Amino acid sequence: MEGAVKTDKEVITGKEDTALEEFGYKQELKRSLTFWDLLIYGLCLMVPIAPFAIYGYVAQASSGMVALAYLIGMVGMIFTALSYARMSEAFPIAGSVYSYAQRGINEVVGFFAGWIFLLDYIFVPTLIYLVAAAALSGVLPGIPMVAWIVVFIVVNTVLNIVGVKITTTALKIILFITLAVLIIFVIFGIVAIANGVNGAEFSMKPLYDPDHFSIGLVMGAVSIAVLSFLGFDAVSTLSEESKGERKAIGKAIIFSLLAVGALFITQTWIASLIYPDFNGFTNVDTAFYDIAAIAGGAWLKWTTAVAVAIAFGVADAMIFQAAIARLLFSMARDKKLPAFLAKVHPKYQTPYTSTIIVAVISLAVATLFSTHMDNLTSIVNFGALTGFMLLHISVINYFIRKKKSTDYLNHLIYPIIGLIIIGYVWISLAPLAKLIGGIWIVLGAVYMIYLKFKKRLV
């Protein structure tokens, strides 16, 4: 299971195909992604304008200190990104935390890591579709949300089956549009603050407000804000489709996280200054769009809403669908899930059966949770944060205990810091999320026992 770690100079194409054989696999997926492609994936996965969609909730939970909530969230995610970088270098295979925990700790923990991340990955596309559909419903209320969801699912499924390279081209265009809209908002927002629109003035309150600050209150807001960061980890599922150096995956994860974190802090800081009354939103779901209207007029409100719909409904959902399909592919390849999920398209070299299954599940769950987005958000966060904690433990166990590494900074201190931060945020999750997450883990245990019993009978 534990393949030798090659030098950083070795390129995946050719030599890394052999490395896959060391882990017991053969090269089935098409290697076509460069470091810059992976970086674009990371940026699109987190969506540079993600705070647009949940700004109102984070503002109320943090008593207006939205920028602080995103800063803490970014710091916590940086340590998690570093752990992903270490494990993606050691194990350049698809499967993300499932593969890392499986080889970094053992088979049983690996199964549960993959099972828990399934809870996150399966529901994330659904949540994204609902966010996108809600944004478009505000612009075109005559069209049902389910119609938008079906359109998004069909488009993303086709693009993902055709191949990740074509998907990357579409993502580049959408990323450009998204960043353009963000720049427009920032410019109009700064001008509005300079002119004192809505009583706005420059201050440090979005980062620290002594009249409302408490660590418990801020961490509660961070547990919501981290939703905007979720997704950078999915870059690791593309390891078998990367044609760059071993460190390409880790670099793309870290650089995309830092870039998006800076953008999150900037846009939420500006929004907080334009509308400091965090309890005065007419509609918490459209809070950011209303702020955009104050800054630039109705046209900017609709522009930001449409940008959110495109960024989430196409770019973000498309990549998450690709990520979960590859997690299903990886677990099925290891006989932890039904074998048909590991089928690869003979022409496009993509896990097409898993991709289609994800599309069907997304449509079903979207229908079920269409009026309960808050509950869906909690479920997603439980899966992601629990998986992150297992990732940090995997780094420590693999490098310190198994490999006897003396690089204590990267292999012990950083993972421990990340584990503490993520653990603190995990504690702040809603009770419902922990309940559903606990039930999901119990179901996983039952399924694992079934697999072991079935194996003995064969």
C-alpha positions in Angstrom: 0.0 0.0 0.0 2.8 2.4 0.9 4.5 3.4 -2.3 7.9 5.1 -2.3 7.8 8.9 -2.6 9.5 10.0 -5.7 11.6 13.2 -6.1 9.8 16.5 -6.7 11.4 16.8 -10.1 9.7 13.7 -11.5 6.9 14.4 -13.8 3.7 12.4 -13.4 3.3 11.6 -17.1 5.0 8.3 -17.8 6.9 7.9 -14.5 3.8 8.4 -12.3 1.9 5.9 -14.4 4.4 3.4 -13.0 3.9 4.9 -9.5 0.2 4.0 -9.7 1.2 0.4 -10.3 3.1 0.6 -7.0 -0.2 1.3 -5.3 -1.9 -1.6 -7.1 -3.6 0.4 -9.8 -3.3 1.0 -13.5 -3.6 4.3 -15.3 -7.2 4.6 -16.5 -8.1 8.3 -16.3 -6.7 10.7 -18.9 -3.8 12.9 -17.7 -4.4 16.4 -19.2 -4.4 18.9 -16.4 -1.5 21.4 -15.8 -0.8 23.2 -12.6 -2.7 26.2 -13.9 -5.7 24.1 -14.8 -5.6 22.7 -11.2 -5.4 26.3 -9.8 -8.4 27.3 -11.9 -10.3 24.3 -10.5 -9.4 25.3 -7.0 -10.6 28.9 -7.5 -13.8 27.8 -9.1 -14.4 25.2 -6.4 -14.4 27.8 -3.7 -16.1 30.5 -6.0 -14.4 33.9 -5.6 -17.8 35.4 -4.9 -19.1 32.7 -2.6 -19.8 35.2 0.3 -22.4 36.8 -1.9 -24.7 33.8 -1.3 -24.4 33.5 2.5 -23.3 37.0 3.6 -26.5 37.8 5.5 -26.1 34.7 7.7 -22.4 35.3 8.5 -23.0 39.0 9.2 -25.7 38.2 11.8 -23.8 35.4 13.4 -20.7 37.5 13.7 -22.4 40.7 14.7 -21.0 42.4 11.7 -17.4 41.0 12.0 -17.7 39.1 8.7 -14.1 39.8 7.6 -12.8 38.4 10.9 -14.9 35.2 10.4 -13.4 34.7 7.0 -9.9 35.5 8.1 -10.1 32.9 10.9 -11.7 30.4 8.5 -8.9 31.0 6.0 -6.2 30.4 8.6 -7.8 27.2 9.7 -8.1 26.0 6.1 -4.4 26.8 5.4 -3.2 24.2 7.8 -5.7 21.7 6.3 -4.4 22.6 2.8 -0.8 21.9 4.0 -1.9 18.5 5.2 -3.5 17.9 1.8 -0.3 18.9 0.1 1.8 16.5 2.2 -0.5 13.5 1.5 -1.0 14.3 -2.2 2.8 14.2 -2.7 3.0 10.9 -0.9 0.0 9.3 -2.6 -0.7 10.8 -6.0 -3.9 8.9 -6.5 -7.6 9.7 -6.8 -9.7 9.3 -3.7 -8.7 12.3 -1.5 -9.1 11.7 2.2 -10.3 8.2 1.6 -7.0 7.2 0.0 -4.9 9.2 2.5 -6.5 7.8 5.6 -6.5 4.3 4.1 -2.8 4.4 3.6 -1.8 6.8 6.3 -3.7 4.9 9.1 -5.4 1.7 8.0 -8.2 0.2 5.8 -11.0 0.6 8.4 -10.3 4.3 9.0 -9.9 4.9 5.3 -13.3 3.4 4.7 -14.9 5.7 7.3 -13.0 8.7 5.9 -14.4 8.0 2.5 -17.9 7.3 3.9 -17.9 10.5 5.8 -16.7 12.5 2.9 -19.5 11.0 0.8 -21.9 12.8 3.1 -20.2 16.0 2.2 -19.6 15.4 -1.5 -23.0 13.9 -2.3 -24.9 16.8 -0.8 -22.6 19.7 -1.9 -23.7 19.7 -5.5 -27.3 19.8 -4.3 -26.6 22.7 -2.1 -24.9 24.5 -4.9 -27.7 23.9 -7.3 -30.2 25.3 -4.7 -28.1 28.4 -4.2 -27.8 29.0 -7.9 -31.5 28.4 -8.5 -32.5 30.7 -5.7 -30.3 33.5 -7.1 -32.0 33.2 -10.6 -35.5 33.0 -9.0 -34.9 36.5 -7.7 -34.2 37.7 -11.3 -36.8 35.5 -13.1 -39.4 34.5 -10.5 -41.7 33.1 -13.1 -39.5 30.1 -13.7 -39.6 27.3 -11.0 -36.4 26.5 -9.1 -36.5 22.9 -10.2 -36.3 23.9 -13.8 -33.1 25.7 -13.3 -31.7 22.8 -11.3 -32.5 20.3 -14.1 -30.8 22.6 -16.6 -27.6 22.9 -14.5 -27.5 19.1 -13.8 -27.8 18.2 -17.5 -25.2 20.6 -18.7 -22.7 19.7 -16.0 -23.2 15.9 -16.4 -22.6 16.1 -20.2 -19.4 18.3 -19.8 -18.0 16.0 -17.1 -18.5 12.9 -19.1 -16.9 14.5 -22.2 -13.7 15.2 -20.2 -12.0 17.4 -17.7 -10.0 19.3 -20.3 -13.2 20.6 -22.0 -14.6 21.3 -18.5 -11.5 23.4 -17.7 -12.0 25.6 -20.8 -15.6 26.4 -19.6 -14.3 27.1 -16.1 -11.7 29.6 -17.4 -14.5 31.6 -19.1 -16.7 31.5 -16.0 -13.9 32.4 -13.7 -13.1 35.5 -15.8 -16.7 36.6 -15.7 -16.9 36.0 -11.9 -13.7 38.0 -11.2 -14.9 40.8 -13.4 -18.2 41.1 -11.5 -16.3 41.1 -8.2 -13.9 43.8 -9.3 -16.9 45.9 -10.4 -18.5 45.5 -7.0 -15.3 46.4 -5.2 -14.8 49.6 -7.2 -18.4 50.7 -6.8 -18.3 49.7 -3.1 -15.1 51.8 -2.4 -16.6 54.8 -4.2 -19.8 54.4 -2.2 -17.9 54.3 1.1 -15.8 57.3 0.1 -19.0 59.3 -0.6 -20.6 58.2 2.6 -23.5 56.4 0.9 -25.9 55.0 3.5 -23.8 56.6 6.2 -20.8 54.4 5.3 -17.3 55.2 6.5 -14.0 53.3 6.5 -13.3 51.5 9.8 -11.8 48.3 11.3 -15.1 47.1 12.8 -15.7 44.3 10.1 -12.4 42.9 11.4 -12.8 43.7 15.1 -15.6 45.4 16.9 -14.9 45.6 20.7 -18.6 46.3 21.4 -19.8 42.9 20.1 -16.7 40.7 20.1 -16.7 37.3 21.8 -14.7 34.2 20.7 -17.8 32.0 20.9 -19.8 34.3 18.8 -17.1 34.6 16.1 -16.4 30.9 16.0 -20.1 30.3 15.5 -19.9 32.6 12.5 -16.8 30.8 11.3 -18.7 27.5 11.3 -20.9 29.1 8.6 -18.2 31.0 6.8 -16.1 27.9 6.2 -18.8 26.7 3.8 -17.4 29.3 1.3 -13.9 27.6 1.5 -15.1 24.0 1.1 -14.0 22.6 -2.2 -10.3 23.3 -2.3 -9.8 19.7 -1.1 -11.6 18.3 -4.2 -8.5 19.3 -6.3 -6.8 16.3 -4.7 -9.3 14.0 -6.4 -7.8 15.0 -9.8 -4.3 13.5 -8.9 -4.6 10.8 -11.6 -5.5 13.4 -14.2 -2.6 15.8 -13.4 0.4 15.8 -15.8 2.5 18.1 -13.6 5.0 17.5 -10.8 4.0 15.6 -7.7 3.7 18.9 -5.8 1.3 20.4 -8.4 -1.8 19.3 -6.5 -0.5 20.7 -3.2 0.6 24.0 -4.7 -2.7 24.4 -6.5 -4.6 23.8 -3.3 -2.6 26.3 -1.2 -2.4 29.1 -3.8 -6.1 28.9 -4.6 -7.0 29.0 -0.9 -4.8 32.0 -0.2 -6.1 33.9 -3.3 -9.8 33.2 -2.6 -9.3 34.0 1.2 -8.0 37.5 0.3 -10.9 38.1 -2.0 -13.5 36.9 0.6 -12.1 39.3 3.3 -12.0 42.2 0.8 -15.6 41.9 -0.5 -17.1 41.2 2.9 -15.2 44.1 4.5 -16.6 46.5 1.9 -20.1 45.1 2.2 -20.0 45.5 6.0 -19.0 49.1 5.8 -21.8 49.9 3.3 -24.4 48.3 5.5 -23.3 48.1 9.1 -26.7 47.3 10.5 -26.3 43.5 10.5 -29.7 43.0 12.0 -31.5 45.2 9.6 -31.6 43.0 6.4 -35.0 42.8 4.8 -34.2 39.3 3.5 -31.1 37.6 4.9 -30.9 35.4 1.7 -30.5 38.4 -0.6 -28.6 40.7 1.8 -25.5 41.0 -0.4 -27.5 41.7 -3.5 -29.3 44.5 -1.6 -26.0 45.9 -0.6 -24.8 45.8 -4.2 -27.9 47.8 -5.1 -27.0 50.5 -2.5 -23.5 50.6 -3.9 -24.2 50.7 -7.7 -28.0 50.6 -8.3 -30.4 47.9 -9.3 -28.3 46.8 -12.3 -25.4 45.8 -10.0 -27.9 43.8 -7.8 -29.0 41.7 -10.7 -25.5 41.4 -12.1 -24.2 40.0 -8.8 -27.2 37.6 -8.6 -26.7 36.2 -12.1 -23.0 35.9 -11.4 -23.7 33.8 -8.4 -26.0 31.6 -10.3 -23.5 30.9 -13.1 -20.5 30.5 -10.7 -22.3 28.1 -8.5 -24.7 26.4 -10.8 -22.2 25.7 -13.6 -18.6 26.1 -12.5 -18.7 25.0 -8.9 -21.3 22.3 -9.3 -19.5 20.9 -12.3 -16.3 20.4 -10.4 -17.9 19.0 -7.4 -19.8 16.5 -9.5 -16.4 15.5 -11.0 -14.9 15.2 -7.5 -17.6 13.0 -6.0 -17.6 10.9 -9.2 -13.8 10.2 -8.7 -14.3 9.4 -5.0 -17.0 6.9 -5.9 -14.7 5.6 -8.7 -11.8 5.2 -6.2 -13.9 3.4 -3.5 -15.5 1.1 -6.1 -12.1 0.3 -7.6 -11.1 -0.9 -4.1 -14.4 -2.9 -3.9 -15.8 -0.7 -1.1 -18.7 0.3 -3.3 -20.5 -1.5 -6.2 -18.2 -2.3 -9.1 -20.2 -0.5 -11.8 -19.2 2.8 -10.2 -15.6 2.2 -11.3 -16.5 2.0 -15.0 -14.5 4.3 -17.2 -15.9 5.7 -20.5 -14.0 3.9 -23.4 -13.7 7.1 -25.4 -13.5 10.0 -23.0 -11.6 8.1 -20.2 -13.9 9.5 -17.4 -15.8 7.7 -14.7 -19.1 8.2 -16.5 -21.3 5.8 -14.4 -20.4 7.6 -11.2 -21.0 10.9 -12.9 -24.5 9.9 -13.9 -25.3 8.5 -10.4 -24.2 11.8 -8.8 -26.6 13.7 -11.2 -29.5 11.5 -10.2 -28.8 11.8 -6.5 -28.4 15.6 -6.8 -31.8 16.0 -8.4 -33.5 13.8 -5.8 -31.9 15.5 -2.8 -32.5 19.0 -4.3 -36.2 18.1 -4.4 -36.2 16.9 -0.8 -34.3 19.8 0.7 -35.5 22.7 -1.5 -37.0 24.4 1.5 -34.4 23.3 4.1 -31.1 24.8 2.8 -30.0 25.5 6.4 -30.2 21.9 7.3 -28.4 20.8 4.2 -25.6 23.3 4.9 -25.1 21.8 8.4 -24.9 18.3 6.9 -22.3 19.3 4.4 -20.1 21.0 7.0 -20.2 18.0 9.3 -18.9 15.7 6.5 -16.2 18.1 5.4 -14.9 19.1 8.9 -14.9 15.5 10.1 -13.0 14.4 7.0 -10.4 17.2 7.6 -9.8 16.0 11.1 -9.1 12.5 9.9 -6.7 14.0 7.3 -4.6 15.7 9.9 -4.4 12.5 11.9 -3.4 10.6 8.8 -0.5 13.0 8.2 0.8 12.6 11.7 0.4 8.8 11.8 1.9 8.2 8.4 4.9 10.5 8.5 5.8 10.5 12.2 4.8 6.9 13.3 5.2 4.9 10.1 8.0 6.8 8.3 9.8 8.1 11.4 10.0 11.6 9.9 12.0 14.2 11.8 10.3 17.1 9.9 8.2 17.9 12.9 7.0 21.3 11.6 5.3 19.9 8.5 4.4 16.5 9.8 3.4 17.2 13.4 3.0 20.8 14.4 1.1 22.1 11.4 -1.3 19.1 11.4 -1.9 19.5 15.1 -2.7 23.2 14.7 -5.1 22.4 11.9 -6.7 19.6 13.9 -7.3 22.0 16.9 -8.8 24.7 14.7 -11.0 22.4 12.7 -12.0 20.6 15.9 -13.1 23.9 17.5 -15.2 24.8 14.5 -16.7 21.3 14.5 -17.8 21.7 18.1 -19.7 24.9 16.9 -21.8 22.9 14.4 -25.5 22.7 14.9 -26.8 19.7 16.9 -28.8 18.5 14.0 -25.7 18.2 11.8 -24.0 16.1 14.5 -27.1 13.9 14.8 -27.4 13.2 11.1 -23.7 12.8 10.8 -23.7 10.3 13.7 -26.5 8.3 12.0 -24.5 8.3 8.7 -21.4 6.9 10.5 -23.5 4.1 12.1 -24.9 3.3 8.7 -21.3 3.1 7.4 -20.4 0.7 10.2 -23.3 -1.5 9.2 -22.3 -1.4 5.6 -18.7 -2.2 6.4 -19.7 -5.2 8.5 -21.8 -6.4 5.5 -18.8 -6.1 3.2 -16.6 -8.1 5.5 -19.3 -10.8 5.9 -19.8 -10.9 2.1 -16.0 -11.3 1.6 -15.9 -14.3 3.9 -18.7 -16.0 2.0 -16.9 -15.6 -1.3 
